[in-house]
Each structure stands twice: as structure tokens, then as C-alpha cells.
Amino acid sequence: MSWAMQMPKSTLGDASARHVLLCLANYAGQDGRGAFPSAEQLAEDTGLSERTVRYKLDLLEEMGLITRGNQAIAAAYIGRKDRITNVYDLQLKRGAVAAPGEGTGCSSQQHGVQTTTERGAAVAPNTSLNQEQNQEQGREGAASASAEAGSNDPEATPDQPRSRAKGFSLADMQALTDTAGIAIAADVAQDYLAHRRGIKAPLNATIWKTTLIELAKLAPHGITADQALAEAMAAGWRGLKSEWLVNRLKRQQGPGAGPNDDDTSWANNLDEDL
């Protein structure tokens, strides 16, 4: 949409993040609210990897250009809870001033961005500013689902504190990690931060300090912090305990791995040696 396209470079200089923002805006309403494309769909629209898309969404959140919106909107259209995507609201007051009219942004049917005809280019199709399903069914269903969810549900409350979405950043995570003297690759840390947000169990300083203590306990077992976090993400854990990792890796290695305390064959010839 026009707001995203007119964002000055001084506000958003990251080209990939700008591309993600443009395509995300295509799924929002004219007020900038209610965009909930999946990371897979945004990867298809932008040509970026899903992992990069998630990184750029986190970056846009940290910059305050997007915030988490009313999650009940996605729940109204997506039946399976495990497939419900995050709902984002564009912060139209940040960056460029919203221009009148409807910009088309990006879609999986276009190879780039085009809102006007120039240099002989064909006129861009007048695509919807929201997902096709939203256009057909309207926002009445979402409003009804939001009311039914109840005002006490923090995920369904439109006026939930926005600081919760941005609160604990990768920089905060790395600062505590450096203080603890534990080596964690930046991409692994970013993945774990996104993983915790994705399962609705975002990190904060207290939780991450506790996690670092558990990671330190794994060093005597020869398990690196990177390996531990990767296993935790693969298992879909909401937390991390050193004993969980040790037991999980033992099960993966199978019964033949490590010493067998029940094996007494070493004593078979003791009588002959005496």
C-alpha cells in the first residue's frame, strides 16, 4: 500500500525488510489493521526464505512499524489452532504519511511492485488489500469472533500493551549471553527468540537468565548451547531443562550408545587369573 511504498530510506533502509513490509501491507485493511499472511505466503510473495521473512518481521516489530493486532481475526478464518498465524497492524503514523487511494503492494500473482503505469508497463490488477477470503466473507465474522472471545482474553484484546510484542530483543538476549560467558551463534539465538514468540511463550530477561543456567549445566555432557537450543526448537518445548536435553539425546543415540552397566562379561575369567 502507499504508506509502505512511500516509507523514506532514512526510516527503513533494509531492502528485504521493506519488501516484507510492502507485501504484508497488501494483506491489511485500509486502516492498516488485520494482516495475517503466513510466513510461507510472505516468502512466496517476496522470494525470500521463510527464515528471512521471520527475521524481517521481528525487525519491523522492533522498529515499531508493525505491532501484533487482534489475534481473534485470524482465529475466525483459520480452523486449526496450530496453523493460526500472527495478526499484524501497520503503524500508519510512523514513517511515510498514508496517501489516499489503494496501492496494490505485492501478491503471489505479480513479479514485483507496481501501483502506476509507466514506461509501457501493463496496468497492475486491482487486487484486494486483504486476503481474498477476508474480502468474500467480510470483517463482520472477525468482529463477532472478537466479541465472543471475551475482553479478558489478552490475545483477543485489541488494546493489549504493545510493549509485550517488542519487549525482549535479540540485543538484550545477546547482552545477557555474553555476560554469562556462553557461546551462542547469532542465527541460533534469533531462531530461538522467534520460536518462543511463535508458540506464544515469549522470552524475557528472567526466563533467558534461567535458560542460560540450564545451558551451562550441559557443558560437562558435551552438549553445546547451539545444539541444546536446536533440540529444544525441534521438540517444540516451551522451556528448557538440562535433564530434558540429556535424556532426549540418550534416546536418540539408542540403547547401544554409552557404557552398559548390566554387562558383567568382564568377570568371566577372574577365577582363571587368580
C-alpha positions as CSV (number, residue, x, y, z in Angstrom):
1,M,0.0,0.0,0.0
2,S,1.0,3.6,-0.4
3,W,2.2,4.1,3.1
4,A,4.7,1.3,2.8
5,M,5.9,2.3,-0.6
6,Q,6.5,5.9,0.5
7,M,8.5,5.0,3.5
8,P,11.7,7.1,3.4
9,K,15.0,5.2,3.3
10,S,16.1,7.0,6.4
11,T,13.2,5.3,8.3
12,L,13.6,1.9,6.7
13,G,16.9,1.2,4.9
14,D,16.8,-2.6,5.0
15,A,15.7,-3.6,1.5
16,S,14.5,-7.0,2.5
17,A,12.5,-5.7,5.4
18,R,11.0,-3.1,3.1
19,H,9.9,-5.8,0.7
20,V,8.3,-7.8,3.5
21,L,6.5,-4.7,4.8
22,L,5.2,-4.0,1.3
23,C,3.8,-7.5,0.9
24,L,2.4,-7.5,4.5
25,A,0.6,-4.2,3.7
26,N,-1.2,-5.9,0.8
27,Y,-3.0,-8.2,3.4
28,A,-4.1,-5.3,5.7
29,G,-7.3,-3.4,5.6
30,Q,-7.3,0.3,4.5
31,D,-6.9,1.3,8.1
32,G,-3.7,-0.8,8.2
33,R,-5.1,-3.4,10.6
34,G,-5.7,-7.2,10.4
35,A,-2.9,-8.6,8.2
36,F,-2.3,-12.2,8.9
37,P,-0.5,-13.9,6.0
38,S,1.7,-16.9,6.9
39,A,5.5,-16.7,6.7
40,E,5.2,-19.3,3.9
41,Q,2.9,-16.9,2.0
42,L,5.2,-13.9,2.5
43,A,8.2,-16.0,1.4
44,E,6.3,-16.8,-1.8
45,D,5.4,-13.2,-2.3
46,T,8.9,-11.8,-1.7
47,G,11.1,-14.6,-3.0
48,L,12.9,-14.6,0.4
49,S,13.2,-17.7,2.6
50,E,10.7,-18.2,5.4
51,R,13.5,-17.8,7.9
52,T,14.5,-14.4,6.5
53,V,10.8,-13.4,6.4
54,R,10.5,-14.1,10.2
55,Y,13.7,-12.2,10.9
56,K,12.4,-9.1,9.0
57,L,9.0,-9.3,10.7
58,D,10.8,-9.2,14.1
59,L,12.9,-6.3,12.9
60,L,9.8,-4.4,11.8
61,E,8.2,-5.0,15.2
62,E,11.3,-3.8,17.0
63,M,11.3,-0.6,14.8
64,G,7.7,0.0,15.8
65,L,6.5,-0.1,12.1
66,I,4.1,-3.0,12.9
67,T,2.6,-4.4,16.1
68,R,0.7,-7.5,17.0
69,G,-3.0,-7.0,16.3
70,N,-6.3,-8.7,17.3
71,Q,-5.5,-12.4,17.1
72,A,-9.1,-13.3,17.0
73,I,-9.3,-12.1,13.4
74,A,-7.0,-15.0,12.3
75,A,-8.9,-17.4,14.5
76,A,-12.1,-16.5,12.8
77,Y,-10.8,-17.7,9.4
78,I,-8.3,-20.5,10.3
79,G,-9.9,-23.6,11.8
80,R,-6.9,-25.4,13.1
81,K,-5.3,-23.6,16.1
82,D,-1.8,-25.0,15.3
83,R,-2.0,-23.1,12.0
84,I,-3.2,-19.8,13.2
85,T,-0.8,-17.1,12.1
86,N,0.1,-13.8,13.8
87,V,-2.1,-10.8,13.1
88,Y,-0.2,-7.6,12.4
89,D,-1.3,-3.9,12.4
90,L,0.6,-1.4,10.4
91,Q,1.6,1.7,12.3
92,L,0.5,4.2,9.7
93,K,1.5,7.2,11.8
94,R,5.1,6.0,11.7
95,G,7.3,6.7,8.6
96,A,5.5,7.9,5.5
97,V,2.1,9.7,5.6
98,A,-0.6,7.5,4.2
99,A,-1.7,8.6,0.8
100,P,-5.3,8.4,-0.4
101,G,-6.4,5.6,-2.7
102,E,-5.5,1.9,-2.8
103,G,-2.0,0.7,-3.6
104,T,-1.7,-2.8,-4.6
105,G,1.5,-3.8,-2.9
106,C,2.7,-7.3,-3.7
107,S,0.9,-10.5,-4.4
108,S,1.9,-14.0,-5.4
109,Q,0.5,-13.3,-8.9
110,Q,2.8,-10.4,-9.5
111,H,6.6,-10.3,-10.0
112,G,7.4,-7.1,-8.1
113,V,5.6,-3.9,-7.1
114,Q,3.5,-1.7,-9.3
115,T,0.9,0.9,-8.4
116,T,1.1,3.1,-11.6
117,T,1.6,2.5,-15.3
118,E,4.9,3.8,-16.5
119,R,7.2,3.1,-19.4
120,G,4.7,1.0,-21.2
121,A,4.1,-1.4,-18.3
122,A,0.7,-3.1,-18.2
123,V,-1.8,-1.7,-15.7
124,A,-1.4,-3.6,-12.4
125,P,-4.5,-5.6,-11.4
126,N,-6.7,-4.0,-8.8
127,T,-6.1,-6.7,-6.1
128,S,-7.6,-6.7,-2.7
129,L,-5.8,-5.0,0.2
130,N,-6.7,-8.1,2.3
131,Q,-6.7,-11.8,1.8
132,E,-9.3,-13.0,-0.7
133,Q,-11.1,-14.9,2.0
134,N,-11.5,-11.7,4.1
135,Q,-12.9,-9.8,1.1
136,E,-15.5,-12.5,0.4
137,Q,-16.6,-13.1,4.0
138,G,-16.1,-9.5,5.3
139,R,-14.9,-8.4,8.7
140,E,-18.2,-8.9,10.4
141,G,-17.3,-12.5,11.3
142,A,-14.0,-11.3,12.8
143,A,-15.8,-8.7,14.9
144,S,-18.2,-11.3,16.1
145,A,-15.4,-13.7,17.0
146,S,-13.6,-11.0,18.9
147,A,-16.7,-10.3,20.9
148,E,-17.2,-14.0,21.7
149,A,-13.6,-14.3,22.8
150,G,-14.2,-12.1,25.7
151,S,-12.5,-8.9,26.9
152,N,-10.5,-10.8,29.5
153,D,-8.5,-12.8,26.9
154,P,-5.2,-11.0,26.4
155,E,-4.7,-12.4,22.9
156,A,-8.2,-11.2,21.9
157,T,-8.0,-7.7,23.3
158,P,-7.3,-5.0,20.7
159,D,-5.8,-2.7,23.3
160,Q,-3.3,-5.1,24.7
161,P,0.1,-3.5,25.6
162,R,2.2,-3.2,22.6
163,S,5.4,-3.4,24.5
164,R,4.8,-7.1,25.1
165,A,5.4,-7.8,21.4
166,K,8.7,-5.8,21.3
167,G,9.8,-6.2,24.9
168,F,12.8,-8.6,24.8
169,S,15.0,-8.1,21.8
170,L,17.9,-10.0,20.2
171,A,20.3,-7.4,21.5
172,D,19.0,-7.9,25.1
173,M,19.4,-11.7,24.6
174,Q,23.0,-11.4,23.3
175,A,24.0,-9.0,26.2
176,L,22.9,-11.5,28.9
177,T,24.5,-14.3,26.9
178,D,27.8,-12.5,26.8
179,T,27.7,-11.7,30.5
180,A,27.1,-15.4,31.2
181,G,30.1,-16.3,29.0
182,I,28.2,-18.8,26.9
183,A,28.8,-19.0,23.1
184,I,25.6,-19.0,21.0
185,A,25.5,-18.3,17.3
186,A,23.6,-15.2,16.4
187,D,21.3,-17.1,13.9
188,V,20.5,-19.7,16.5
189,A,19.7,-17.1,19.1
190,Q,17.4,-15.3,16.6
191,D,15.7,-18.6,15.7
192,Y,15.1,-19.4,19.4
193,L,13.7,-15.9,20.0
194,A,11.3,-16.3,17.1
195,H,10.4,-19.8,18.2
196,R,9.3,-18.7,21.6
197,R,7.3,-15.9,20.2
198,G,5.7,-18.3,17.7
199,I,4.5,-20.6,20.5
200,K,3.1,-17.7,22.5
201,A,5.8,-18.1,25.2
202,P,8.0,-15.0,24.5
203,L,11.3,-14.6,26.3
204,N,12.1,-12.0,28.9
205,A,15.2,-11.3,30.9
206,T,14.3,-13.6,33.8
207,I,13.4,-16.5,31.6
208,W,16.5,-16.2,29.5
209,K,18.8,-16.0,32.6
210,T,17.3,-19.2,33.8
211,T,17.8,-20.8,30.4
212,L,21.4,-19.8,30.4
213,I,21.9,-21.5,33.7
214,E,20.5,-24.7,32.2
215,L,22.7,-24.4,29.1
216,A,25.7,-24.1,31.3
217,K,24.9,-27.4,33.0
218,L,25.1,-29.1,29.7
219,A,28.7,-28.4,29.1
220,P,30.0,-31.3,31.1
221,H,27.9,-33.6,28.9
222,G,29.5,-32.3,25.8
223,I,26.3,-30.6,24.6
224,T,26.8,-27.1,23.2
225,A,24.3,-24.3,23.7
226,D,23.6,-24.2,19.9
227,Q,22.9,-27.9,19.9
228,A,20.6,-27.6,23.0
229,L,18.6,-24.8,21.6
230,A,18.2,-26.5,18.2
231,E,16.9,-29.7,20.0
232,A,14.5,-27.6,22.1
233,M,13.1,-26.0,19.0
234,A,12.8,-29.3,17.2
235,A,10.9,-30.8,20.2
236,G,8.6,-27.7,20.4
237,W,9.4,-27.1,24.1
238,R,8.1,-24.0,25.8
239,G,11.0,-24.2,28.3
240,L,14.4,-25.8,28.6
241,K,15.9,-28.1,31.3
242,S,19.3,-29.7,31.1
243,E,18.0,-33.1,32.1
244,W,15.5,-32.9,29.2
245,L,18.3,-32.5,26.7
246,V,20.4,-35.2,28.2
247,N,17.6,-37.7,28.2
248,R,16.4,-36.7,24.7
249,L,19.9,-37.2,23.2
250,K,20.3,-40.5,25.0
251,R,17.1,-41.8,23.5
252,Q,18.3,-40.6,20.0
253,Q,21.6,-42.4,20.4
254,G,19.8,-45.7,21.2
255,P,20.4,-48.4,23.8
256,G,23.8,-49.3,22.3
257,A,25.3,-45.9,23.0
258,G,27.5,-45.4,26.1
259,P,28.6,-48.0,28.7
260,N,26.3,-50.8,29.7
261,D,26.2,-51.1,33.5
262,D,24.5,-54.5,33.3
263,D,27.3,-56.1,31.3
264,T,29.3,-58.5,33.6
265,S,31.2,-60.3,30.9
266,W,34.4,-58.7,32.1
267,A,34.4,-61.0,35.2
268,N,34.1,-64.3,33.3
269,N,37.8,-65.2,33.6
270,L,38.5,-63.9,37.0
271,D,38.8,-67.4,38.5
272,E,41.5,-68.4,36.0
273,D,43.5,-65.3,36.7
274,L,43.6,-65.9,40.5
